[in-house]
Amino acid sequence: ESSEMIVETLKMYEDAGEEWLKSDATVDKTLRNTLQLYRAITFASFFCKSHSMVVYFSSKAVQLSLSRGICEHTPLSLLQFTSVAIKDDNAMMCYRIAKNALSLRER
């Protein structure tokens, strides 16, 4: 199930294209708060050694950003996602996502 979640998120990222990255940051408070919650759960799951929960919440955070827009928590969500997606032979895609996350952080 974890691999399916990663593949689904990578496909959504590919479909969103470069235009998604160029969009302005949203002021959606629900998005910001949800991404903060997902980020905290992902960190806690990592330290509890629950890989499936790390995959689930990091994937959901990226999917939410892809569908609802970019906010200040999006770059970290993308980086958390690449940390689990890299394990499935997606090195080049993860490099691209991480590079885009850093460019978002600089804006």
C-alpha positions in Angstrom: 0.0 0.0 0.0 2.9 2.4 0.7 4.3 2.0 -2.7 1.0 2.6 -4.3 0.6 5.9 -2.3 4.1 7.0 -3.5 3.4 6.2 -7.1 0.0 8.0 -6.9 1.6 11.1 -5.4 4.4 11.1 -8.0 1.9 10.8 -10.8 -0.1 13.8 -9.3 3.1 15.8 -9.1 4.0 15.0 -12.8 0.5 15.9 -13.9 0.6 19.2 -12.0 3.6 20.3 -14.1 5.7 23.4 -13.7 2.8 25.8 -13.7 1.9 24.6 -10.2 5.3 25.7 -8.9 4.9 29.2 -10.4 1.5 29.8 -8.7 1.3 32.3 -5.9 1.1 31.2 -2.3 -2.4 30.7 -1.0 -3.8 32.2 2.2 -6.0 29.2 2.9 -5.8 28.7 6.6 -7.2 25.3 6.5 -4.4 24.2 4.1 -1.8 25.7 6.4 -3.1 24.1 9.5 -3.6 20.7 7.9 -0.1 20.7 6.5 1.2 21.6 9.9 -0.7 18.7 11.5 0.5 16.3 8.8 4.1 17.5 9.3 3.9 16.9 13.0 2.4 13.4 12.5 5.1 12.6 9.9 7.9 13.6 12.3 6.3 11.6 15.2 5.8 8.6 12.9 9.4 8.7 11.8 10.7 8.6 15.4 8.2 5.9 16.3 9.6 3.9 13.3 6.2 3.6 11.6 7.2 3.7 7.9 3.7 3.3 6.6 2.4 6.3 8.5 5.3 8.4 7.4 4.5 7.5 3.8 0.8 8.1 4.2 1.0 11.5 5.9 3.9 12.8 3.8 2.1 11.7 0.6 -1.2 13.2 1.8 0.5 16.5 2.5 2.0 16.7 -1.0 -1.3 15.7 -2.6 -3.1 18.4 -0.6 -0.6 21.0 -1.7 -1.0 19.9 -5.3 -4.8 20.2 -5.2 -5.2 23.2 -2.9 -2.1 25.3 -3.6 1.2 26.4 -2.1 1.7 27.7 1.4 4.8 28.2 3.6 4.6 24.5 4.7 4.7 23.1 1.2 8.5 23.0 0.8 9.0 20.9 4.0 6.1 18.6 2.9 7.9 18.0 -0.4 11.2 17.3 1.3 9.5 14.9 3.7 7.9 13.1 0.8 11.2 12.7 -1.1 12.7 11.0 1.9 10.3 8.1 1.6 9.9 8.2 -2.2 13.7 7.9 -2.8 13.5 4.3 -1.5 11.5 3.2 -4.6 14.0 3.9 -7.3 12.8 7.4 -8.0 16.1 9.2 -7.5 15.8 11.6 -10.4 12.2 12.5 -9.7 13.0 13.0 -6.0 16.0 15.2 -7.0 13.6 17.3 -9.1 11.1 17.6 -6.3 13.7 18.5 -3.7 15.2 21.1 -6.0 11.7 22.6 -6.6 11.1 22.6 -2.8 14.2 24.6 -2.2 13.3 27.0 -5.0 9.9 27.5 -3.3 11.6 28.1 0.0 13.6 30.9 -1.6 10.5 32.8 -2.8 
